[in-house]
């Protein structure tokens, strides 16, 4: 795992200090080495920071360069590299390095157009400079596990693993107002947008080719195949075998490997497969909250660790210790990020990194197997969708929306779920669908956001989600919902969180459920196998029932959550208020200072629960305070989804 950065500028190279600063800014992603390379005549420059995982020798250093010149910088792991290497050797190739980077580079040398991408099983983001054709190719893995951002400038293009890698080269950046509204509405920004208008995220499963001043984005992943499995028992057995292979493949490394073991279903299955088939004693890591039983899962994790005799380490934490980590976490964000579970993820990653360099996780299973409560709620609500067409719906919804609540209380949690369910009955299918993914409802958003353009922003968000969803068969609406989250909230929220927080401490995280073989097997299966009645992840639990301790079979899902709501009523209130009062540029511009203060005070007074909205706002304003001196202004353009560089051409 590494950090990559670089640029192409036809007018000539910039001062060498620019590339050095771009690369040095990603040191945390690759603390084991840092190198740069330039093609002076073409104005091309590449930088790389290395985390040594496979082939610890200098032979695996990057950038890798061959005559031509052809140069590669790469971040990720290719799990089938040994099989690909054997094919290349049989075809006459020779290697000095035993790692996967050398295999990828050999494939690039044979095929600079990168048509081999469909053969890669892994997580990756890479940049390939072909000096013969003066073409820069940027590529990202199918699911978007590894990030890659880019920006066109001076007739050329710059790229980096994180926004901080672009900052030395880009000046006077303009904030994208629609991205701000997306962040506050959904809790994340959907690719290809970023917080800056001039910077784009390369979408999962895409390549961007820059040549002669133009960038063309294409999707390299084949269209999803239809289901070929009709028998439930066959699906169950195929799933067991595919997950087993995915776990074993991710244990390959020349450094110590561990597993995040939360005590939930997903991480417990990964631990079981690693312990049974990995051929070694597995190290597992958890965080615990001994003084806060509502958040503590250690007894579930301990049951799995004891069953498989893992070398188990638990980091006992208090909620105060998590709250004290907020400044460290926010310091690592070079782009605003609204998921508060980044806090425990950072602390778990920091603990794990003290012992190992690589850790496996259970990420992706919820989006594949319908593991979130909202999926069951959405299916239940569909049965009473006719209520939205009755005269009572609108007045009843208005009354329910105004019921005060605190989500941390049992009754408050139920009221919050009721509000979300009522929004999910909306007669408009696009709006109804988007409401299940939103963290901020229309009424709250109108209080928070200034201007007459808000309806256009909301409509654009709904259109964006609907575009990812496509037109599903009415009989399997849930699978369409799962697909949308797989292509939006999974890469742009969950995987972004894991990448940023693990790489902040130089830890590589591998997720077996993101293996494309698992996804291609599970995605087209009937949703009734995934969500049976209101029973979430039915197929997954059934397939691995014998490997799970009994107390895990029917336990409800417990998210990696922290009590941000109570904190914003107490110890974080002054911090949030100062951010709102002191911000210049976003407040009284895109957002309403008065409205934000009203929400904060209503939240503290118990007149409403605005936890997710206020945390997203605080994260945004804290980021803005840190970076405002170099930010130029705010541009408002909710519907601009058709820029030339963002068009994805399906090959």
N, C-alpha and C positions, 0 to 999 in steps of 0.2 A: 504494500500500500504506500502511496506516495502523494506528492503534490506536483502538479504540472502547470506550466505557464509559458507564455511566449507571444510573439507577434510577427506579422509580416508588414513591412512598410516599403512600398516601391520607391519612395523618395529617398530611401537610405536608412541605415540603422540610427537609432537614437543614441544618446549618451550611454555608455556601458553601465553607468550607475542605475539607469532605469530598469534594465533587465535584472541586475543584481538585487534591487529592492523588490521587484516583483517576486523573484524566487525566494529571497530571504523571508518574505511575509508568510510563506507556506512552510517554514521550518518545522512547525509543530506536526505537520502531516508526515514529514520525513526527516526525523532527527538524526538519521545515521549517515547522511551524505547530501551534498549539494553541488550541482554541476550546471554549467551553461554551455551553449554552443551557438555559433552564428554562421550564417552564409552571407558574407559581406556584400558580394555583387548583387544579390537578390533582396537584401534588406530583411532577411529572415533571422529570427532569434528564438531559441528554445531554452527553457529552464526546468530543472527537476530537483526535487528533494526526495530522498529515499528512506523508506522504512524497510529494513532488511527482513525478509520473510522466507523466500526461496532463493537458494544460491547466495550465500552471504559474502561471496568474494567480489572483488572489483570487476570481474568479468561481466557482472550483471548491472553495472552502473549505467546510468542514462545521463544525457541523450545517447542512444545508440545510433551510429552513423556509418554509412557505407558510401562507396564511390557514387558519384552522380551529381550532387550528393542526395542521398536519401537519409532522413533523420527522424527518429521516433522518440517521443516522450509518452509515458503510459502510466496510468494509475489503476490498480485493480489486481485481480487474480483470474486466470483462466484455468478452470479445474480439469479440463480434458487435454491439457498441454502435453502430457506424456504420450498419449495416443497420436496427437498431431505431430509431435516430434518424431515418432517412429516412422510415420508416413514420409516426412521430409527427408529423414536419413535414408530411407529406402529409395528415395528419388534422387539421392546424391548430395544432399545438404550435409554440412558439417557444423559443429557447434563448439564454441569455447566455454559457454555458460551452460549450466544445467537447469536454468530457471525458465519460467514461462515467458519472460520478456523477450528472450532470444528467439523463442518459437514464434511469437507474434511478429517480431521484426523479420524473420525469415519469410513468413507468409506475406508481409507487406512488400518485401523485395520481389517476390514472385508475382504479386498482384497489387500494385499500388492503388488500383481502383477500389480495393477492399471488398471485393465480391465474396470473400471467404467469411464474412461476418456471421452468416447463418450457421456456420460450423462451430462457432465459439460457444462454449458453455462456461459462463463466468460473469463477473461484475467488472466493468471496465469503462474508462474514459481515456481516449488517447488522441494525440495530434501527430500527424504524419506529414512531413515536408518533403515534397518531391521537387528537387532543384532542377530537374530536367524539363519539367513542364511548368515549373513555378506554380504549383498547386498545393494548398494546405487543406488536408482532410481532417475534420474533427468527427469522432465517433463516440457514441454512448451506448451502453448495454440495453438489453430489451426492456428491463423493468425500471431503469433509472436508479440503480443502487449507488453508482458513483456519479458525482456532479460534474458538469462542465458548462461554463459560462463564456460568452464571447461578445465582442463589440466591434463594429466597423469604425475605422477612424483613418484620416489622412489617406484615403484611397486603399487602405489595407485592413487588417483585422488583428485583434488581440484576443487572447483566451486565457483562462485560469480555472483551477479547481474551485476556488472560492472568490467572492467579490473582492476581498482584500488583495488578491493577486493582480487585479486589474487597476486598482486605485493609483499606483504610481504612474500609469500611462494615460489615464483618462482624467480630464480636468472639467470643472464646471458642470458636473452631472446634474441633470434635471430629474426630479422625482416624478414618477408616473402616478397621477391622482387615482386612476382606475385601479392600479395595484394596491394603493392604500385602502380603497374601498373593498377590494377583494380580501385583503388581509383581515380587515375588521368584520367582514361578513362571513367568511369561510374559516378564518384562522390560518390561511396560507395563501400563497400567490401561485396561480396555475401557470405552468410553462406554456409558452416561451417567455412570458412576462417576468420581469424582476422589479424591484423597487425603483430602478432607474430606467428611463425610456431608452437610453442608448445601449443598455446591456440586456442580452437575452440569455435564457437558459436553453441549451440544446435539449429538446424533448427526448424522453426515453425511446430507444429503438430507432434513432435517427442519425444521419450523417449530414454534416455541413461541409460543402466544398467551396473554398474561396479560390478564385482564379481571375486574374486581370481585373481586379477591382469589384468583382461581383461575388455574392455568396448565394448558393443554392442549397436548400435543405430538402433532403429526401428521407423517406422512411424505408429502412432496410429490412424490417421484420415482416415475414410473410403474414397474410391475413389469417385470423384464427380458423382452425379446422373445426368441422362439425364433430359432434360426439360419435365415437365408434363403439363405445361400450354401452350395452343395453342391459346387462345383468349386474345387479347390485353386488353380488358376491365377487364377481370378477373385478369390479371397481375397487372393492375393499382390498383384495389381494394385490392388485396392481399398485395401489397406493402404498401399501406397506413396502413393497419392493423398491418403488421409485424414491420414496423418502429415505429408505435405508441407504441407497446408492448416493443420494444427494448429501447425506450426512458424512458418509465415509469419504467422499471426494473432498469435502471441506476440512478434513483432518490433515491433509497433506501440507507439511511445512517443515522448514529447517530450524524452527524456533518453537518454544513451548506454546501449546494450544489449550484453551479452556472453554467453558460453556457458561453463558448467563443462565442461571437457574432461578427463576422467580417463584416457582411453585405453581404456575399456571399450566394448562394442558400443553401448550405449544413447546415451551422450553423443556418441559418434562419429557416429551416425546423425543426431542433432539438429544437430551441427556441419555435417555435409555438406548437409543440407537448408537450413539457414540460409545457408550460403555459396553454394549453387547458385541458390536462389530468393529470397534476401533482398534482392538489389539493392544490396548494400553490402559492404565488407570487414568480416568478422566478427572480433571480439576474443574470444580464448579464454584460459582460466585453468586452471592445474593446480598441484598441489603435488607436489614430488619429494623423494625420499630418497636422495641420491647416495651416502651411506655405508651404506645398508641396502638392498641389491639385492632382498631378498625382499619389500619393501614398495613398491619403486619401479616406477612405470608410465610414466615420462616418455618412454621410447622409443616406446611405442605412441601416446601423445598427440602426440608430435612428428611421427610419421609422418602422422597425420591433419592436423595443422596445416600441414605442408609441402605435402601434396596439395592443400589448399584455400586455401593462401596466407593463412592467418589471421594476425592480429596477436596472436601467442602470448606469454603471460607465464607463467613457471614460478617458483614460490616454493620454493627449496630449503630443506628442513627436516631437522633431526636428530630422532631419537625423543625426545631430551632436551627439545628445544624444545616438542614436543607435550605431554610430561608437565608442563612448566612452565606450560602453558595451563590445567591442570585447575582452579586456583582461579578464574580468570576465567570459565570455562564454568559451573562450579557456582554462581557468584554470579548468573548470569543465569537460574537455574532457580527460579521461585517455587513449583514443584511438583516432587517427586522424579522423576527421569528416568534410566533405566538403560542407555541405549545409548551405549557408549563411542565409537562413530564420530561422536558429537557433537563430539569434540575436533578432528579434522581438518576437519570441516564448518565449524566456527567459524573456523579459521585460513584456510581457502579463502575463506570469505565475507568475512573481513576484508581479505584481499588483493584480492579482486575489487571490493570497495566503494571502494577507492582510485582505481579507474579508471572504473567504471560504476555506475549506480543500479539496473539490472535485469540479471538473468542467467537464461538458460535452463538446464534440467537434464534428465537422463534418468530421473528418478524415475517409478516406476510400471510400467516395462517388465518387471521381474522378476516382478511379481505378475500381469501379463497373459499373459506368454509362457512361464511356468514356467522362470525363470532361476536359481533357487537349487538347490544340490546336493541339498537334502532332497527336492525333488520327484522327481528321478530315483531317489533312494534309496527313497522311499516306493513308487514303482511297482515297483521291483525286489523289495522286501520282500513286496509283496502276493502275489507268485508263490510265496512259501514260507510264507505265513500259516498253512498247516496245521500247521506246527511248534508253534504255540502250544497246540495241542490234544493234544500228545504228553506223556507223563510226564517226558520229559527237559527240557522247556522251562524250568520254574521253577528247578530246580537249576543248569542251565547259565547261565541269566540271572543268578542270584545270584553265581555264580563270576565271570562277565564283569564285573559291576558293581563287584566288589572289586579288579579289576586296576588297579594304580596307573598313572598316566599324566601326561604333560605335553603339552598340545596343541601347543606351539610346536615340538616335535620331529616328524620325519616319522612315526615309529612311534606316537608319542603321538597324533597327529592321526588316524591310522587306528583306533587303539583307541577314541578318543572317538566316531568315526563308527560303529564296531561297537556301542558301548553304545547309541547312539541308535537304531540299526537294530533291536537286540534289543527295545528298549522299543516300537518300532513294530510288532512282531508280536503284541502283546497281543491276547488273544482278545476282549476287550470293545471293540467298535467305537468307542465314545465315547472310552475311555481311549487306545486305539491312535492315534486321530486327534489327540487333544490332545497326546500325547507328542511328536509331530513339531514342535509349536509351543513346547514348554516349554524353558526354559533351566535349570530345576532339577527333578531327578527326585524321586520320593517319598522315597527313603532320605535324601537330602540335606535335603529339606524337613523331615522328621521330626527331624533333628538340629538344625535352625535354629529351628523354630517351637515355642513352648510351647502347652500346653493340649490338651484332649480334642476340641476342635472342628475340628482340622485336616482330618480326612476330609470333614467337611461343606463346608469351604472348597474343597477339591480337587474334590469332586463338583459344587459350584456353578460352578467354572471350566469343568469339562468340559461341563456343561449349557449354559453361556453360549456356548461355541464351537460346540456342536452346534446350538444355535438359529440361529446365524448361517449355519451350513452348510446347514441344511434337510435334506430327505430326497432325496439325489441318485439318479439312475439308476445302478445298479451298474456299467453299462458305461462311465461317464465320471466316476469318482470323483475324478479329478484336478481337473476343472473345479470341483467342489464345494469342494475344498481351496483352489483359487485364489480362489474367491468369498469364502470365509471370511477369508482374509488380506487381500483387497481391502477388506473392511468392518471389519476389526479392527486387525491389525498395521500395515497401510499408513497409515490416518489416525492411529492412536493411538501409533505408534512412529515410522515413517519420516518422515511428513509433519510430525509434531510436532517432530521433530529439526530438519528443514530450516527450518521456520517460526521456531523459537526462536533458532537459531544465525544465520540470515540477518538476522532482524529485530533481533537484538542489535546489529548494526552498521548498521542502516538500509538493508539490501539487499533488493530484491524478487526472488523466485525464481519462475519460471514453468516448468511442466512439460508439454510437448506430449503425452506419453503419457497424461496424465490427462484430456485432452480427452474429453468424453463421447461424441463421435462415434467416437473410436478404441476406447474401452471397449465401446461397444455393438456395434461391428463384431467385435471380437476375442473377447469373453467367451463367446459361445455357440458358437464354432467348435470342432470336434472337438479334444480334447486331444492326439490323435496328431499333429496338425499343429504343435502347440506343442512337444511333447516327443516327438521321434522316436527310439524306442529309449531311449538314455541321452543323446541330443544335445539340450541345452537350447536354448530360443528358436529352434527350427528355422525356423519361418515368418518370424520377424523377420529373421534373418540371411539367409535365402534371398531375401527381398524386396529387401534392400538390399545384396546381395553385391557388385554392381558399384560401389557408392559407397564400399566399405570397403577399406582397404589389405589386401593378402593376408595379412599377418602377424596380422590380427585375426580371420580367418575361423574358425579353430579354437582360439583361445586360451581357456584355462579362465577362469571368472569369478574375479575377485580383488576381494574386498570392501574397503570403506573402513575397514579394521581397524587397530588399534594394539595393541602387545604388553602389554596390561593384565596378563595372567597372570604374565609374568616380573617386571613392576613390583611386583605384590603379594607376590612372593617376596623382593624386594629393596628398592628405594627408597621404595615406598609401603606397606611392611609396617607400619612404626611408625605411620603416619598412620591406616591401617585399624584397627590394634589400639587406638589411643587413642579412635577413634570408638566402638568396641564397648565399651570399658571405662568410658568417661565418660558414655555416653548414659543418660538417665533418662526413663522413660516408655514407650519401645518395648521396650528390653531388660528382661528379667525381667517382661515384661507380655505383649505379643503374641509376642515373640521370646525365645529363650534365649541369654543372654550366654555361658554355658558352652559351649553348642553352637556358637555363632558363632566363639568362640576356637578350638574344636577344628577347625573347618573351615579357619580361617585358618592354623593351625599345620600341619595336614595338607597344605594347599596349598604352604606354604613348604618343607616337608620332602619334597615329591615323592610323598606317599602318595595323592594324588588331585589332580585338576584341577577347581577350583571357580571358575574365572575369572569366568564370567558371573554366578553367584550372589553372589560376594563383591563384584564391582563394583556390582551392583544394591543390595546391602546398604550398601556404603560411600556410594553416592549418596544413599540414603534417610537414613542417619544424619547425613551432612553437612547435608542439607536440614533435618533435625529440629533439629540444633544451632543452625542459623541462625534458625529460626522457632519453637523450642520455647517461648520466653517468652509467646507469644500463643496457643499451642495449649492447649486445655482438657483433653482426655482422649482415650481411645481407646474406640470403641464397636464391639462385635463382633456382626455381623449378616450371615453369609455368604449367606443365601438371599433377601434382601429385594430382589427384582427387580420388585416389583409396586406400587411407590409411585405414587400418583396422577399426580404430575408427570412420571414416567418412562414412562408408558404411551404407546406410539406407535400412533396410529390410522391405519390405511391408508385413504387416501381413494380 
